[in-house]
Amino acid sequence: MKAVVGICLLSLLAGALAWIGGPRTIRSRATTERVAAARAPRCQPATTPTSTPTRSLAAVARTSTAAYRKPGAGLVARFRPRNQDRFHTVFAVLAARRNARCEPVWYRVRLPIRPNGATGWVSARTVDVSSVDTKIVIHVRARRLELLRAGHVIFRSAISTGAPDTPTPIGTFYVKERLVPADPNGPWGPAALGTSAYSAVLRSWTEGGPVGIHGTDDPTAIGRPVSHGCIRLPNAAMRRLFGLTPAGTPIVISR
């Protein structure tokens, strides 16, 4: 508060001197600017990771956003503020490139497109960034899903995974959207999490074969590899997972 009052007084003094006239006005303003510059944080422009074992960042597009192979060059894809399902376009942030004032100017992000694992750079001016402390871990062979918060398991469930000819993809992805089906008793159950993963074999499906995490109308499928690549949970478990999982949550799918 004292620093703010001091700067305000200097501004008033500079204004008074400007009214009187003379070179002292210029010197007073220059001194104020030098003091402010000296107090501003300084960084070496660099790219740094943004994730830790217990926290990651999610970026939401607030305007039309272009993703590049490197900052500002080599267009990969363009994204609207809302995706084809009319949900906000979300990216998982991997790293930030900062300027000399320590401000992020570019983010390296995971992209919700084929091929699986696609990344790109988006301008910090086109996205809003928030912190996420949840992570989903899926063990395909064990047919088990775990939700971690701040590094601790807070939820577990048995699941159904992809059948041998339509396997669940292995890799690191993220939750790109949260959906509530019109029919809670239908094949997707009462809730679903859209992910950035795509099936390696179902390319002719709507939207290119995206992989989801959702409920089911066939409880006998749980514990067996019978899906088209999606992860199915019992409906009660899916409701709980849905309530605990924000968009942008990282997903790790292992064998």
Residue pairs with C-beta under 8 A, 6 or more apart in sequence:
3 39
7 32
7 36
10 28
10 31
10 32
11 32
13 28
14 25
14 28
14 29
14 32
17 24
17 25
17 28
18 25
40 101
41 101
41 102
42 100
42 101
42 102
43 98
43 99
43 100
43 101
43 102
44 100
45 97
45 98
45 99
45 100
46 97
46 98
47 95
47 96
47 97
47 98
47 108
48 95
48 96
48 98
49 94
49 95
50 56
50 57
50 93
50 94
50 95
50 96
50 107
51 57
51 93
51 94
51 250
53 151
54 133
54 150
54 151
55 131
55 132
55 133
55 150
56 92
56 93
56 131
56 132
56 133
56 135
56 248
56 250
57 92
57 93
57 107
57 129
57 130
57 131
57 132
57 248
58 90
58 91
58 92
58 93
58 129
58 130
58 131
58 132
58 174
58 246
58 247
58 248
58 249
59 90
59 91
59 92
59 93
59 107
59 109
59 122
59 127
59 128
59 129
59 248
60 88
60 89
60 90
60 91
60 127
60 128
60 129
60 130
60 247
60 248
61 79
61 80
61 81
61 88
61 89
61 90
61 91
61 122
61 126
61 127
62 81
62 126
62 127
62 128
63 81
63 126
64 78
64 79
64 80
64 81
64 126
65 78
65 79
65 81
65 89
65 122
65 123
65 126
65 127
66 75
66 77
66 78
66 79
66 122
66 123
66 126
67 75
67 76
67 77
67 78
67 79
67 109
67 111
67 120
67 121
67 122
68 74
68 75
68 76
68 120
68 121
68 122
69 75
69 76
69 120
69 121
70 121
71 97
71 105
71 106
71 121
72 106
72 121
72 123
76 111
76 118
76 120
77 111
77 113
77 120
79 89
80 89
81 88
81 89
82 88
82 89
83 89
83 112
83 176
83 177
84 207
85 177
85 179
85 194
87 176
87 177
87 178
87 179
87 194
87 247
88 177
88 247
89 112
90 112
90 174
90 175
90 176
90 177
90 247
90 248
91 107
91 109
91 110
91 111
91 112
91 122
91 127
91 248
92 109
92 110
92 174
92 196
92 248
92 250
93 107
93 108
93 109
93 129
94 107
94 108
94 109
94 110
94 119
95 107
95 108
96 104
96 106
96 107
96 108
96 124
97 104
97 105
97 106
97 107
97 108
97 121
98 104
98 105
99 105
103 124
104 124
104 129
105 123
105 124
106 121
106 122
106 123
106 124
107 121
107 122
107 124
107 127
107 129
108 119
108 120
108 121
109 119
109 120
109 121
109 122
110 117
110 118
110 119
110 172
110 173
110 174
110 196
111 118
111 119
111 120
111 196
112 176
112 196
114 198
114 208
115 198
116 169
116 171
116 173
116 196
116 197
116 198
116 200
117 171
117 172
130 248
132 246
132 248
132 249
132 250
133 149
133 150
134 147
134 148
134 149
134 244
134 245
134 246
134 249
134 250
135 147
135 148
135 249
135 250
135 251
135 252
136 145
136 146
136 147
136 148
136 175
136 213
136 245
136 249
136 250
136 251
136 252
137 145
137 146
137 147
137 148
137 251
137 252
137 254
138 144
138 145
138 146
138 159
138 161
138 168
138 231
138 251
138 252
138 253
138 254
139 145
139 146
139 254
139 255
140 161
140 162
140 167
140 168
140 170
140 225
140 253
140 254
140 255
141 255
143 158
143 159
143 160
143 161
143 223
143 224
143 225
144 156
144 157
144 158
144 159
145 156
145 157
145 159
145 213
145 231
145 233
145 241
146 153
146 155
146 156
147 153
147 154
147 155
147 156
147 241
147 244
147 245
148 154
149 244
154 244
155 237
155 240
155 241
155 244
157 233
157 234
157 237
157 241
158 222
158 223
158 233
158 234
159 222
159 223
159 231
159 232
159 233
160 216
160 221
160 222
160 223
160 224
160 225
160 226
160 227
160 231
160 232
161 167
161 168
161 225
161 227
161 231
162 168
162 199
162 225
162 227
162 228
162 229
162 230
163 225
163 226
163 227
163 228
164 225
165 201
166 199
166 201
166 202
166 227
166 228
166 229
167 200
167 201
167 229
168 211
168 227
168 229
168 230
168 231
168 253
169 197
169 198
169 199
169 200
169 211
169 229
169 253
170 253
170 254
170 255
171 197
171 253
172 250
172 251
172 252
172 253
173 195
173 196
173 197
173 211
173 250
173 251
173 253
174 195
174 196
174 248
174 249
174 250
174 251
175 193
175 194
175 195
175 213
175 245
175 246
175 247
175 248
175 249
175 251
176 194
176 195
176 196
176 247
177 193
177 194
177 247
178 191
178 192
178 193
178 194
178 242
178 245
178 246
178 247
179 188
179 191
179 192
179 193
179 194
179 212
180 190
180 191
180 192
181 188
181 189
181 190
181 191
181 192
181 214
184 190
184 215
184 235
185 217
186 217
187 216
187 217
187 218
188 212
188 214
188 215
188 216
189 214
189 215
189 216
189 217
189 232
189 233
189 235
189 238
190 215
190 235
190 238
190 239
190 242
191 214
191 215
191 238
191 239
191 241
191 242
192 212
192 213
192 214
192 215
192 238
192 242
193 212
193 213
193 214
193 241
193 242
193 245
194 210
194 212
195 210
195 211
195 212
195 213
195 251
196 251
197 210
197 211
197 251
197 253
198 208
198 209
198 210
198 211
199 205
199 209
199 210
199 211
199 228
199 229
201 209
201 229
202 209
202 228
202 229
203 209
205 228
209 229
211 229
211 230
211 231
212 230
212 231
213 230
213 231
213 233
213 238
213 241
213 251
214 230
214 231
214 232
214 233
214 238
215 232
215 233
215 234
215 235
215 238
215 239
216 222
216 232
216 233
216 234
216 235
219 234
219 235
221 227
221 232
222 232
222 233
222 234
233 241
